[in-house]
Amino acid sequence: MKDVATRAGVGLKTVSRVVNGEAGVTPDTVRRVQEAIEALGFRRNDSARVLRKGRTATVGLILEDLADPFYGPLNRAVEEVARAHGALLINGSSAEDPDRERELALALCARRVDGLVVIPAGDDHRYLEPEMKAGVATVFVDRPAGRIEADVVLSDNRGGAREGVAHLIAGGHRRIGFIGDQPRIHTATERLGGYRAAMADAGLEVAESWVSLGPTTPERVTAAARAMLAGPEPVTALFAGNNRVTVTVVRVLAGHPRPVALVGFDDFELADLLRPGVTVVAQDPAALGRVATDRLFQRLGGSALPPTRIELPTRLIPRGSGELPPPA
């Protein structure tokens, strides 16, 4: 900084203001300092900055799977909000493994991130209590934290599923199957709850053979869908619990001899280009990421509000598959 100040003909404080984007420096002085920085190859010493301010200007994001299309817009939104606050984002995938989630979270804390945005894989987050008490702001997204009090931003999973199934019922369907994710996952049980509520609202019984929860592998989902579509009284409609399930069900229905109505939870790429287009209950993953990260920086800014649960609405997008009538 001394070399930059000498070359630009200014004081050290002026160089500091330019480097940190502070006000009170004329445009001509800013230009001279920036030219000196470029000529000398100056780089700010972030280690010294951390020691001085006690903050690293980094936040961590723990996702289930970076390859899942649902998390792309969410990741981007978190990054954009962090960048607007002058912070760098570091992310990683838990692969739906609670041990890996814990390992990632604690590794990020050991690197002194200022805050964490977590899509939880586990159901016990007491391991984060010491970190949170030490000042690491933490916000959970998509699913609530387990066994601790913390901010969480969710979609209306139960209400969205209830609306999607009610849409099928309004179209004349009475035998509706539900294929979802593993029952230990919060979103899966909430969406199943919405399915059961819609069926109960209509006075419809739910046969246990119409419900299947488990891994979202193509093999498991294919077997579940085929079982529901077989027999003397097959289901006439299916509700898919997330985008991975929906894509597999679309493949199953492509080879099925008769039309079967389908509504999926989560939108997905090309859903509108299929014939018929796939009716979905859409979340807004970018809004989830944006609201969660805004909340994180409120905490970093000193907000002392109690932990808050924020629930964002979903919307039904009719495209054709959910409007197919039952067989006459």
N, C-alpha and C positions, 0 to 999 in steps of 0.2 A: 504493500500500500504506500510505503514511503517513496518507492521508485515511481509509482503512478502519480503521486502528488507532485513530485519534483518535475516529472516530464510535462504534466499538465499545468504546472504553475499555480497549484491550489494547495489548501491545507488538507491534513489527514481526515478531518471531520467531513469535508466536502466530498472526498472520495467515498467515505463510508455512506454518506447520504445517497450518492448516485448508485452505489452497489446495492443498497437495500431499498431503492425505489422511493426514498423519502422526498417530501416536498421541500421547497425553499431554495432550489438551485436553478439558476437561469438556463435556458436552452443552450446557449453558447458554451457555458461551463460544462453542462452535461455532455455535449459533443466532444469537448477537449478531453474530458476524463475518459469517455468511451474509446476515443482514438488511442489514448495512452494505454488503456487496458488491452486493446487489441494488439498494439505494437509490442507490448511487453509480455503478452500471453498470461496476464494475471488471472488467477482463479481464487474465488473466495474460499477461505479456510473454514469449512463447515464444522470441523471438530472444535475449533476455538469458539465458533458461534454457539454451539451446543453448550459448552462450558459456561459461556457468558449468560445465555438466556434460559438454559435449562430445558430447551425444546429442540427437537430434531427436524421439525417440519416434514415428517414422514407419517403416513398412516398405513395400516395393514388391512387387507381385504382377504377373507377366507371364504372361498366358494365351495360348492359341492363338486363341480366339474367344469373347468374352463372351456371344455369342448361342447358343452350343452348350449344350444342356441338361446335358451332362455336367459343365460347369464351374460351374454355378450352386451346387450343394451344396459344391463344393470352395472356391469363392470365399467363401461364407458361413462355412465352417469356419475359413478363414484369418483372416477378419475378426473372428470371435468370440474366437479365441485371442489375436490382437493386442490386442483391446479389453481382455481380461482382464489383459493386461500393461500397460495404460495407453497403448497405441500406436495411431496412426491408420494405416489402410491406404490406399494409393494403387495403383490397378491400371490395366492397359492391355492391349490385344490386339496380338499380333504378326502376326496373319493368316497364320501359318505361313510368314512371310518372315524369313529369318535376318538380313537387313540391318535390318529394322524392329525385330526383337528386340534387336539390338545398340544401335540408336539409343535405344530405350526404356530399356534397362538403364543405359546411360551417362547418360541424362538424369536418371534417378532418383538415380543416384550423385552427379551434379552438384548435386542438391538435398539432398544429405547424408542420404539415408535411412540408417537403422541397419542394415538388412538387406534381402535380396531373396529371394523365392520365385519360382523360374523354371520354367515348362514350356517346355523349349527347342524352338526351331524350327530352329536351326542345329546343326552338328556340330563347331564349333570355338569354344570359350569362353575361349581364352587372353586375349582382350581384357579379361576380368574379373579376371585375376590381380593387376594393380596395385591394383584396388579392394579385393579380398579381403585383400591384404597390408596395406592401409591401414586395415583393420578392418571392412569391410562384410561381415557374415555372409551367406552365400549357400547356399541349399538348393535342389536341383533336384527336380522332381516329375514323375512319369509316364514320364519318359525321362531317361537319364543325361546328364551334361555331356560335352562333347566335348573331348578333349585336355588336360583338367585333372583334378586330384583334388578332388572335392567331395562333400558329403553328397547322397544321392539317396533318394527314397522312391518305390517302384514297386508296381504290382500284379503278381501272378504271371501275366503274359501268356501265357507258353509253357504253363505248367501248366493254366491255365484253358481255352485253346484245345484242348489235348490232351484234357481231360475232356469238352468239348463234342462234339468229333468222335468220341471213343470212345463217347459216348452214342448217336450216330447209327449207329455200327457195331453196337453191341449191339442196336439195333432192326432189324437186318437189311440195312442199306444198305452197298453196296460201291462204288458210283459217287457220290462226294461232291465237290462243287465248293467252291472257296474263293475268295471275292471280298474283297479287302482294300484298304488305303490304299496310299500311295506307298511304294516299297521303301526309300527313304532314311530313313523314319521308323522309329524303334526298335520301337515297339509293333507295327507292321505286320509286320516281319520276325520278331519273337518269336512272334506269333500264327501266322504261316505255319509257323514251326518246330514249333509245337505240333501243327498240322494234319498235317504230314508225319510227325511222330513217332507220332501215333496211327495213321495209316495203316500205317506200318512195323511197329508193334506187332502189328497184325492181319494182317501179311503181304500187304497190298494194294499194288498198283502205283498210282502217281499219273500219269495222263495229263497232259501239259503243258497241254492244252486245258481242263483242270479248274481251273486256277489263273489268276487275274487280279488284278494289282496296278496301282494307278494312282489318279488323282484320284477323290474320292468324289462327283463331280457325278452327278446323276440320269441324265444322258445316257450317261455312261461305264458306270455300274453296270448300267443297263437293258440296254445292248448286250451286256455281259459275261454277264449272267444269261440272256438270250435265246439267246445262242450255246451256252451249256452245256446248255440245255433242249431244243435242237434236234437233229436228226440221228437216225440209226437207233439209237444207244446213248446217249441223254441221261443226265445225272446224275439220280439219284432224290432227292438231298438237297443242300442248300446250307448252308455255314457262312459267315456274314457277319462281316467283321472289325471292324466298329464300328457304333454306333447309326445313323449316317447311311446306311451301306450297307444295314443291315437294313430301314430304313423304305422305301427304294427297292425292295428285293427283295420286301417284302410287297405293294407295289403291282403289281409284275410278276406275282407268283403269284396275285393276285386275278383276273387275266384269263387265267390258264393253264387249259387244258382238263382237266388231271388234278392230283390232290394231289401236292405236293412237300414233303418234310420240310425244316424250317428251324430252325437254331440261330444266334442272333446273339450277338456279344460286346458287352457293355454293355446294361444295361436301359434302357428308355425309357418315357415317359409313355403310358398307355393300352395298353401291350403286353398287359396281362392282360385287357383288355376286347374285344380282337379275337376272331374266331371262325375257327379255333382261336386261343387265346392263344399268344403268341410265347414259345417256350422260349429262355432267354438264359443266358449266363455273365455274372453280375453282378459288377462292381467296387463298391467303396465310396468314391466320390469325396470324401465328407465326411471319411472316415478318412484318406485321402491328404493332404488339406489340413491336418487337425488334427495328424497326426504330423509332417508337414514343418514346420509353424509351431512346434510344441513344440521340435523340434530346432533351429530357428532361434534361439529364445530361450535354449536351452541354450548355444548358441555365444555369444550376446550376454552371457550370464551368466558367461562365462569358461571354458567347457568346452574342454579341450585334447585331447580324444580324436581319434584319426585319422579321416579321412573315412569315413563309414559308408554302406553300402548296405542299406536296409531294404525288404523285400519283403512286401507284404500279400496274404493269400489272396483268391481269388475264390470264388464259389459258383454252382453250376448250379441254375437254377430251371425245372423242367419245367412247361409250361403247355398242351401239346397239339401245337404245330407240330413240335416235335422228336421227337414220339412217333408221327407218321404212318408207317405201314409202307411199304416199297417195293411197287410193283405186283406182283401175283402172276405 
